[in-house]
Amino acid sequence: MNNIERNINVGTNLRNLRKQRGYTLSYVSKQTGIPRGTVGYNESYGCVGPERLKILCDFYGVDVEWIVEKH
């Protein structure tokens, strides 16, 4: 899997997790401490650094491998 495919999977999976749980970008931002615009950017482009990715994985209760996989 190349970086573009990985980023698409990460962004799509983050967006799907948020929507499945009925969360808004603002809610995720408040709960994680990640700025709202950054949460949206991460979902749109899948560019997430390792520290932020860990925060989001912990918040959603999934592991990094799940976020990177294509679903």
C-alpha positions in Angstrom: 0.0 0.0 0.0 1.4 3.4 -1.0 1.1 6.6 1.1 -1.8 7.9 -1.0 -3.8 4.7 -0.4 -2.9 4.8 3.3 -4.0 8.4 3.6 -7.3 7.8 1.8 -8.0 4.8 4.1 -7.1 6.8 7.3 -9.2 9.8 6.4 -12.2 7.7 5.3 -12.0 5.5 8.4 -11.8 8.4 10.7 -14.8 10.1 9.1 -16.8 6.9 9.1 -16.1 6.3 12.8 -17.2 9.8 13.7 -20.4 9.6 11.6 -21.3 6.1 12.8 -21.1 7.3 16.4 -23.1 10.5 15.6 -20.3 12.8 16.6 -19.7 16.2 15.2 -16.2 17.6 14.4 -16.7 20.0 17.3 -17.5 17.1 19.7 -14.4 15.2 18.6 -12.3 18.3 18.9 -13.5 19.0 22.5 -13.0 15.4 23.6 -9.6 15.0 22.2 -8.1 18.5 22.4 -7.4 18.5 18.7 -8.5 21.7 16.9 -11.8 21.3 15.0 -10.2 22.3 11.7 -7.4 19.8 12.2 -9.9 17.0 12.8 -11.6 17.9 9.6 -8.3 18.1 7.7 -7.3 14.7 9.0 -10.6 13.2 7.8 -10.3 14.9 4.4 -6.7 14.2 3.6 -5.8 11.4 6.0 -2.5 13.1 6.9 -2.2 12.4 10.6 1.0 12.4 12.7 1.7 9.4 15.0 0.8 11.3 18.2 -2.5 12.6 16.9 -3.3 9.2 15.4 -2.8 7.6 18.8 -5.1 10.2 20.4 -7.8 9.5 17.9 -7.4 5.7 18.1 -7.7 5.9 21.9 -10.8 8.1 21.6 -12.5 5.8 19.1 -11.3 2.6 20.8 -9.6 1.1 17.8 -6.0 0.3 17.0 -3.8 1.9 14.4 -3.9 -1.1 12.1 -7.7 -0.8 11.9 -7.5 2.9 11.0 -5.0 2.1 8.2 -6.9 -0.8 6.7 -9.4 -0.5 3.8 -12.9 -1.3 4.9 
